[in-house]
């Protein structure tokens, strides 16, 4: 299930990425997940509900014995 986040005062995409994805440099993933909602990534609106992509760090790669599950 996708996570959501409501933009608060002082937020930026990089701050949200750091907080929720563990790395500020992952802000483009949030931008991509919210195409059409964000016109200017440097000026996100307060109260905007953003989709947050899955944290790739939580996913484990399939091993050879799990490839066909």
N, CA, C and O atoms as a GROMACS GRO file, in nm:
protein
  276
    1UNK      N    1   0.085  -0.119   0.000
    1UNK     CA    2   0.000   0.000   0.000
    1UNK      C    3   0.089   0.125   0.000
    1UNK      O    4   0.186   0.134   0.075
    2UNK      N    5   0.054   0.217  -0.084
    2UNK     CA    6   0.133   0.340  -0.097
    2UNK      C    7   0.113   0.429   0.025
    2UNK      O    8   0.003   0.439   0.081
    3UNK      N    9   0.220   0.494   0.065
    3UNK     CA   10   0.213   0.589   0.175
    3UNK      C   11   0.178   0.726   0.119
    3UNK      O   12   0.203   0.755   0.002
    4UNK      N   13   0.121   0.809   0.205
    4UNK     CA   14   0.096   0.947   0.166
    4UNK      C   15   0.154   1.037   0.275
    4UNK      O   16   0.177   0.995   0.388
    5UNK      N   17   0.176   1.162   0.238
    5UNK     CA   18   0.229   1.261   0.330
    5UNK      C   19   0.167   1.396   0.297
    5UNK      O   20   0.157   1.433   0.180
    6UNK      N   21   0.124   1.468   0.398
    6UNK     CA   22   0.067   1.601   0.379
    6UNK      C   23   0.176   1.705   0.407
    6UNK      O   24   0.237   1.705   0.514
    7UNK      N   25   0.200   1.792   0.310
    7UNK     CA   26   0.304   1.894   0.318
    7UNK      C   27   0.275   1.992   0.432
    7UNK      O   28   0.165   2.045   0.444
    8UNK      N   29   0.378   2.015   0.513
    8UNK     CA   30   0.369   2.108   0.626
    8UNK      C   31   0.462   2.227   0.603
    8UNK      O   32   0.548   2.223   0.515
    9UNK      N   33   0.444   2.331   0.682
    9UNK     CA   34   0.529   2.450   0.673
    9UNK      C   35   0.676   2.410   0.688
    9UNK      O   36   0.711   2.332   0.777
   10UNK      N   37   0.760   2.462   0.602
   10UNK     CA   38   0.904   2.435   0.609
   10UNK      C   39   0.948   2.311   0.533
   10UNK      O   40   1.067   2.283   0.524
   11UNK      N   41   0.852   2.236   0.478
   11UNK     CA   42   0.887   2.116   0.404
   11UNK      C   43   0.944   2.149   0.267
   11UNK      O   44   0.914   2.253   0.208
   12UNK      N   45   1.027   2.060   0.220
   12UNK     CA   46   1.075   2.061   0.081
   12UNK      C   47   1.076   1.914   0.040
   12UNK      O   48   1.070   1.824   0.124
   13UNK      N   49   1.085   1.891  -0.090
   13UNK     CA   50   1.088   1.751  -0.134
   13UNK      C   51   1.209   1.678  -0.077
   13UNK      O   52   1.199   1.560  -0.042
   14UNK      N   53   1.322   1.746  -0.068
   14UNK     CA   54   1.441   1.679  -0.013
   14UNK      C   55   1.425   1.649   0.136
   14UNK      O   56   1.470   1.544   0.183
   15UNK      N   57   1.362   1.739   0.211
   15UNK     CA   58   1.338   1.713   0.354
   15UNK      C   59   1.243   1.596   0.372
   15UNK      O   60   1.262   1.512   0.460
   16UNK      N   61   1.140   1.590   0.288
   16UNK     CA   62   1.043   1.481   0.296
   16UNK      C   63   1.112   1.349   0.259
   16UNK      O   64   1.090   1.247   0.324
   17UNK      N   65   1.195   1.352   0.155
   17UNK     CA   66   1.268   1.231   0.114
   17UNK      C   67   1.360   1.183   0.225
   17UNK      O   68   1.368   1.063   0.252
   18UNK      N   69   1.430   1.275   0.289
   18UNK     CA   70   1.520   1.238   0.400
   18UNK      C   71   1.442   1.174   0.513
   18UNK      O   72   1.482   1.072   0.568
   19UNK      N   73   1.329   1.236   0.547
   19UNK     CA   74   1.247   1.190   0.659
   19UNK      C   75   1.182   1.054   0.631
   19UNK      O   76   1.183   0.966   0.718
   20UNK      N   77   1.127   1.037   0.512
   20UNK     CA   78   1.048   0.918   0.484
   20UNK      C   79   1.120   0.809   0.406
   20UNK      O   80   1.084   0.692   0.415
   21UNK      N   81   1.222   0.847   0.329
   21UNK     CA   82   1.294   0.750   0.248
   21UNK      C   83   1.438   0.731   0.294
   21UNK      O   84   1.509   0.642   0.246
   22UNK      N   85   1.482   0.815   0.389
   22UNK     CA   86   1.615   0.799   0.445
   22UNK      C   87   1.728   0.865   0.367
   22UNK      O   88   1.844   0.853   0.405
   23UNK      N   89   1.694   0.935   0.257
   23UNK     CA   90   1.798   0.997   0.174
   23UNK      C   91   1.738   1.116   0.101
   23UNK      O   92   1.648   1.101   0.019
   24UNK      N   93   1.789   1.235   0.131
   24UNK     CA   94   1.738   1.357   0.070
   24UNK      C   95   1.752   1.355  -0.082
   24UNK      O   96   1.672   1.416  -0.153
   25UNK      N   97   1.853   1.284  -0.133
   25UNK     CA   98   1.877   1.278  -0.277
   25UNK      C   99   1.769   1.200  -0.352
   25UNK      O  100   1.769   1.199  -0.475
   26UNK      N  101   1.679   1.136  -0.281
   26UNK     CA  102   1.571   1.059  -0.345
   26UNK      C  103   1.448   1.145  -0.373
   26UNK      O  104   1.342   1.091  -0.408
   27UNK      N  105   1.459   1.279  -0.357
   27UNK     CA  106   1.343   1.365  -0.381
   27UNK      C  107   1.284   1.352  -0.521
   27UNK      O  108   1.163   1.368  -0.536
   28UNK      N  109   1.364   1.322  -0.627
   28UNK     CA  110   1.302   1.308  -0.759
   28UNK      C  111   1.201   1.193  -0.767
   28UNK      O  112   1.110   1.196  -0.849
   29UNK      N  113   1.217   1.092  -0.683
   29UNK     CA  114   1.122   0.981  -0.679
   29UNK      C  115   0.984   1.030  -0.633
   29UNK      O  116   0.882   0.986  -0.684
   30UNK      N  117   0.984   1.122  -0.535
   30UNK     CA  118   0.858   1.179  -0.488
   30UNK      C  119   0.797   1.266  -0.597
   30UNK      O  120   0.677   1.261  -0.621
   31UNK      N  121   0.880   1.344  -0.663
   31UNK     CA  122   0.833   1.428  -0.774
   31UNK      C  123   0.770   1.341  -0.882
   31UNK      O  124   0.661   1.372  -0.931
   32UNK      N  125   0.836   1.235  -0.921
   32UNK     CA  126   0.786   1.146  -1.025
   32UNK      C  127   0.654   1.080  -0.984
   32UNK      O  128   0.564   1.065  -1.067
   33UNK      N  129   0.642   1.042  -0.858
   33UNK     CA  130   0.520   0.978  -0.809
   33UNK      C  131   0.402   1.074  -0.803
   33UNK      O  132   0.287   1.032  -0.790
   34UNK      N  133   0.431   1.203  -0.812
   34UNK     CA  134   0.326   1.305  -0.800
   34UNK      C  135   0.319   1.395  -0.922
   34UNK      O  136   0.287   1.514  -0.911
   35UNK      N  137   0.348   1.338  -1.039
   35UNK     CA  138   0.338   1.414  -1.164
   35UNK      C  139   0.198   1.473  -1.174
   35UNK      O  140   0.100   1.405  -1.145
   36UNK      N  141   0.189   1.596  -1.215
   36UNK     CA  142   0.060   1.661  -1.229
   36UNK      C  143   0.016   1.736  -1.105
   36UNK      O  144  -0.063   1.830  -1.114
   37UNK      N  145   0.068   1.697  -0.989
   37UNK     CA  146   0.034   1.766  -0.864
   37UNK      C  147   0.135   1.876  -0.834
   37UNK      O  148   0.100   1.977  -0.773
   38UNK      N  149   0.260   1.856  -0.876
   38UNK     CA  150   0.368   1.949  -0.844
   38UNK      C  151   0.416   2.016  -0.972
   38UNK      O  152   0.471   1.950  -1.060
   39UNK      N  153   0.394   2.147  -0.982
   39UNK     CA  154   0.440   2.221  -1.099
   39UNK      C  155   0.583   2.270  -1.081
   39UNK      O  156   0.662   2.270  -1.175
   40UNK      N  157   0.616   2.311  -0.959
   40UNK     CA  158   0.749   2.361  -0.928
   40UNK      C  159   0.801   2.286  -0.806
   40UNK      O  160   0.749   2.307  -0.696
   41UNK      N  161   0.901   2.200  -0.821
   41UNK     CA  162   0.951   2.122  -0.707
   41UNK      C  163   1.013   2.208  -0.597
   41UNK      O  164   1.036   2.160  -0.486
   42UNK      N  165   1.040   2.335  -0.628
   42UNK     CA  166   1.097   2.424  -0.528
   42UNK      C  167   0.989   2.499  -0.450
   42UNK      O  168   1.021   2.573  -0.356
   43UNK      N  169   0.864   2.481  -0.487
   43UNK     CA  170   0.754   2.551  -0.420
   43UNK      C  171   0.634   2.458  -0.410
   43UNK      O  172   0.540   2.466  -0.489
   44UNK      N  173   0.638   2.367  -0.312
   44UNK     CA  174   0.526   2.275  -0.294
   44UNK      C  175   0.424   2.338  -0.198
   44UNK      O  176   0.461   2.400  -0.099
   45UNK      N  177   0.298   2.320  -0.229
   45UNK     CA  178   0.191   2.386  -0.154
   45UNK      C  179   0.166   2.319  -0.019
   45UNK      O  180   0.167   2.196  -0.008
   46UNK      N  181   0.143   2.402   0.082
   46UNK     CA  182   0.104   2.351   0.213
   46UNK      C  183  -0.026   2.274   0.199
   46UNK      O  184  -0.116   2.315   0.125
   47UNK      N  185  -0.036   2.164   0.271
   47UNK     CA  186  -0.158   2.085   0.270
   47UNK      C  187  -0.170   1.988   0.154
   47UNK      O  188  -0.263   1.908   0.149
   48UNK      N  189  -0.076   1.994   0.059
   48UNK     CA  190  -0.078   1.904  -0.056
   48UNK      C  191  -0.051   1.762  -0.008
   48UNK      O  192   0.044   1.738   0.067
   49UNK      N  193  -0.135   1.669  -0.051
   49UNK     CA  194  -0.114   1.529  -0.013
   49UNK      C  195  -0.031   1.462  -0.121
   49UNK      O  196  -0.072   1.454  -0.237
   50UNK      N  197   0.086   1.414  -0.082
   50UNK     CA  198   0.180   1.352  -0.175
   50UNK      C  199   0.181   1.202  -0.160
   50UNK      O  200   0.172   1.149  -0.049
   51UNK      N  201   0.194   1.132  -0.272
   51UNK     CA  202   0.219   0.989  -0.269
   51UNK      C  203   0.368   0.971  -0.244
   51UNK      O  204   0.450   1.040  -0.303
   52UNK      N  205   0.401   0.879  -0.156
   52UNK     CA  206   0.541   0.851  -0.125
   52UNK      C  207   0.573   0.712  -0.180
   52UNK      O  208   0.507   0.614  -0.145
   53UNK      N  209   0.673   0.703  -0.267
   53UNK     CA  210   0.707   0.572  -0.325
   53UNK      C  211   0.756   0.475  -0.218
   53UNK      O  212   0.801   0.515  -0.111
   54UNK      N  213   0.745   0.347  -0.250
   54UNK     CA  214   0.795   0.245  -0.158
   54UNK      C  215   0.942   0.266  -0.132
   54UNK      O  216   1.017   0.308  -0.220
   55UNK      N  217   0.982   0.236  -0.010
   55UNK     CA  218   1.123   0.249   0.026
   55UNK      C  219   1.197   0.128  -0.028
   55UNK      O  220   1.178   0.016   0.020
   56UNK      N  221   1.281   0.150  -0.126
   56UNK     CA  222   1.354   0.041  -0.190
   56UNK      C  223   1.443  -0.034  -0.091
   56UNK      O  224   1.473  -0.152  -0.112
   57UNK      N  225   1.485   0.032   0.015
   57UNK     CA  226   1.571  -0.032   0.114
   57UNK      C  227   1.497  -0.144   0.186
   57UNK      O  228   1.559  -0.237   0.237
   58UNK      N  229   1.362  -0.136   0.190
   58UNK     CA  230   1.283  -0.239   0.257
   58UNK      C  231   1.267  -0.364   0.171
   58UNK      O  232   1.235  -0.471   0.223
   59UNK      N  233   1.290  -0.352   0.042
   59UNK     CA  234   1.269  -0.464  -0.048
   59UNK      C  235   1.395  -0.546  -0.058
   59UNK      O  236   1.505  -0.492  -0.073
   60UNK      N  237   1.379  -0.677  -0.050
   60UNK     CA  238   1.493  -0.766  -0.063
   60UNK      C  239   1.491  -0.823  -0.204
   60UNK      O  240   1.387  -0.866  -0.253
   61UNK      N  241   1.606  -0.825  -0.269
   61UNK     CA  242   1.610  -0.885  -0.403
   61UNK      C  243   1.579  -1.033  -0.398
   61UNK      O  244   1.614  -1.102  -0.302
   62UNK      N  245   1.514  -1.080  -0.500
   62UNK     CA  246   1.481  -1.223  -0.506
   62UNK      C  247   1.609  -1.301  -0.531
   62UNK      O  248   1.689  -1.267  -0.619
   63UNK      N  249   1.627  -1.404  -0.454
   63UNK     CA  250   1.741  -1.492  -0.474
   63UNK      C  251   1.708  -1.594  -0.581
   63UNK      O  252   1.594  -1.600  -0.627
   64UNK      N  253   1.804  -1.674  -0.623
   64UNK     CA  254   1.780  -1.772  -0.729
   64UNK      C  255   1.669  -1.870  -0.694
   64UNK      O  256   1.597  -1.916  -0.782
   65UNK      N  257   1.656  -1.904  -0.565
   65UNK     CA  258   1.554  -1.999  -0.524
   65UNK      C  259   1.416  -1.933  -0.511
   65UNK      O  260   1.318  -2.003  -0.487
   66UNK      N  261   1.407  -1.800  -0.527
   66UNK     CA  262   1.280  -1.731  -0.516
   66UNK      C  263   1.236  -1.668  -0.649
   66UNK      O  264   1.135  -1.598  -0.654
   67UNK      N  265   1.311  -1.693  -0.752
   67UNK     CA  266   1.288  -1.624  -0.879
   67UNK      C  267   1.152  -1.655  -0.941
   67UNK      O  268   1.098  -1.572  -1.015
   68UNK      N  269   1.096  -1.771  -0.913
   68UNK     CA  270   0.970  -1.808  -0.979
   68UNK      C  271   0.853  -1.813  -0.884
   68UNK      O  272   0.750  -1.873  -0.916
   69UNK      N  273   0.864  -1.752  -0.770
   69UNK     CA  274   0.753  -1.749  -0.674
   69UNK      C  275   0.649  -1.650  -0.716
   69UNK      O  276   0.548  -1.633  -0.648
   0.00000   0.00000   0.00000
